[in-house]
């Protein structure tokens, strides 16, 4: 009698399942170690940025512009190596979003609005000056008429 007849299970399949289970455990352990290493490296970068902020280094200054790409590269490297979505890493580390706000200038979205203000501003100002001078002329004319007895 062999084992397959007694248990009804294929011993090769059991070994394959056991090996797959072990591979998953090893991969999960490596991923955990890599995540801790990533967290330590990012913590160092964040600490350096906080030091710059404590010394009143302005937003968008060169140190932040150098440190933020390093942090992004570390996150991308981890995510590609362990098939983790970058959104998950950024969700677990909100300090990266803060670092991005200090390093990357927001896109200039108000250029069309500014252009409109630059063009229409003087036009509106001249219109208001015209109205004011018209009203001033009427008031002066009314005062002159009162002073000289005209009705």
Buried (B, 14 or more C-beta within 10 A) or exposed (E): EEEEEEEEEEEEEEEEEEEEEEEEEEEEEEBEEBBEEBBEBBEEBBEBBBEBBEEEBEEEEEBBEEBBEBBBEBBEEBBEEBEBEBEEBBEEBEBBEBBBBBBBEEEEEEEEEEEEEEEEEEEEEEEEEEEEEEEEEEEEEEEEEEEEEEE
